[in-house]
Amino acid sequence: MCGMPQQPPVRSSPARPRRPDASMSLITNVMDHSLDDGYAEAAARKEALGEGGLPKTLRAKLGLAGGLVLAALVVTVGAAQTHVTAPVVAKERQELIDRIDRETAAADKLESGVDRLREEVGARQRSALREAGGSQADLVGLLSGATAVHGPGVRLVVNDAKESSAGDGTNPRESAGFSDTGRVRDRDMQRVINGLWASGAEAVSINGQRLTALSAIRAAGDAILVDNRPLVPPYTVLAVGDGQRFSTRFQNSADGLYLHALQDNFGIRTAISAEGDVRLPAAPSVIVRTAKPSAEQAEKTEKGTS
């Protein structure tokens, strides 16, 4: 009996387990390798050379050169514009200077004319006072401020404190809204002048400006005005009077004590001295007025003479 050739038994090997993502091999490859080797190599080479394929040092030099060219262009344009506008600016400046010079000369001429007219008016007023005063013309001229005078008297200098201090709002000097208590105010000078008159002054001037019975001392901001003319410290007051006795009377008066209190409390500087001879100019302008009796008095006078 012929038998079939016998096959060796086939040994089966265990099957390899299937990957869960085997059906997504393309997506897995993209996730694992976002760029292929060629792209990665090109990117690395570009990064080594710098953007644009140029070395970093060369790119920096080119940027610096471009900045210098731009700066030079700006400077050149600015210089050209300046060169073009310079003659116009110089011409306008010269025209302004010439205009200022002309206006200044005109103002000086007008001021000279005002001074000349003021002197003429003063001379006529003094003449009228002499005619009206008769034998007492000199006394009338002295009391009205129409004539210059000299004689014994006092020299009083009043000045702001060296370091004016701001108050705390509780001081009486701040009641009018002033906080700098070390400055001389118009009301201070008013008290000083009134005190000199009350102490026997025959004539008074401040900083060379003669005062009369109609003079006014006012303030405009921080400036003190006498007859609408501004004064600047220190304020030098000259007063004709009875020399040393005049000085003593003023210092012992209420206004003299007020001035002393300003010095002690606020540092306002004062100095007073008796002088053998002080000279005061005439007032720049004196208003001549003639007193007339009232209608009632005139009627009584007329009835008394009839």
Residue pairs with C-beta under 8 A, 6 or more apart in sequence:
21 27
21 28
35 43
46 53
49 55
50 56
50 59
51 59
52 59
54 62
118 284
118 285
121 285
122 146
122 282
122 283
122 284
122 285
122 286
125 146
125 285
125 286
125 287
125 288
126 141
126 146
126 147
126 282
126 286
128 288
129 137
129 140
129 141
129 144
129 146
129 286
129 288
130 137
130 140
130 141
131 137
132 140
132 288
132 290
133 139
133 140
133 141
138 147
140 146
141 147
142 149
142 202
142 203
143 202
143 213
144 212
144 213
144 283
144 286
145 203
145 210
145 211
145 212
145 213
145 282
145 283
145 286
146 282
146 283
146 286
147 282
148 279
148 280
148 281
148 282
149 202
149 203
149 240
149 279
149 280
150 240
150 277
150 278
150 279
150 280
151 202
151 240
151 277
151 278
152 240
152 241
152 242
152 243
152 246
152 274
152 275
152 276
152 277
152 278
153 201
153 238
153 239
153 240
153 241
153 243
153 246
153 274
153 275
153 278
154 196
154 238
154 239
154 241
154 243
154 246
154 247
154 250
154 272
154 273
154 274
154 275
154 278
155 236
155 237
155 238
155 272
155 273
155 275
155 278
156 192
156 196
156 236
156 237
156 238
156 239
156 270
156 271
156 272
157 234
157 235
157 236
157 237
157 269
157 270
157 271
157 272
158 184
158 188
158 189
158 192
158 233
158 234
158 235
158 237
158 259
158 268
158 269
158 270
159 184
159 233
159 234
159 235
159 268
159 269
159 270
160 182
160 183
160 184
160 233
160 268
160 269
161 182
161 183
161 266
161 267
161 268
161 269
162 267
162 269
163 182
163 267
164 180
164 181
164 182
164 183
164 267
165 180
165 181
165 182
165 266
165 267
166 179
166 180
166 181
167 173
167 174
167 179
167 180
167 181
169 179
171 181
173 181
173 185
173 266
174 181
178 185
181 266
182 266
182 267
182 268
183 222
184 224
184 233
184 235
184 262
184 268
185 219
185 224
186 217
186 218
186 219
186 224
186 225
188 259
188 262
188 268
189 206
189 217
189 224
189 235
190 217
191 255
191 258
191 259
192 237
192 255
192 259
193 204
193 206
193 211
193 217
193 237
194 255
195 250
195 253
195 254
195 255
195 256
195 258
195 259
196 204
196 237
196 239
196 241
196 250
196 255
197 204
198 253
198 255
199 241
199 246
199 249
199 250
199 253
199 256
200 241
200 242
200 246
200 249
201 239
201 240
201 241
201 246
202 239
202 240
202 241
203 210
203 239
203 240
203 280
204 210
204 211
204 237
204 238
204 239
204 240
204 280
205 211
205 237
205 238
205 239
205 280
205 281
206 226
206 231
206 235
206 236
206 237
207 226
207 231
207 232
207 235
207 236
208 236
208 281
209 226
209 227
209 229
209 231
209 284
210 280
210 281
210 282
210 283
210 284
211 226
211 283
212 283
212 286
214 287
215 226
215 227
216 225
216 226
216 227
216 228
217 224
217 225
217 226
218 224
218 225
218 228
219 225
220 230
223 230
223 231
223 232
224 230
224 231
224 235
225 231
234 269
238 275
238 278
238 279
238 280
239 246
239 278
240 278
240 280
241 247
243 274
243 275
243 276
244 274
246 274
247 272
247 273
247 274
250 256
250 272
251 257
251 260
251 272
259 270
260 270
262 268
262 270
263 269
263 270
293 301
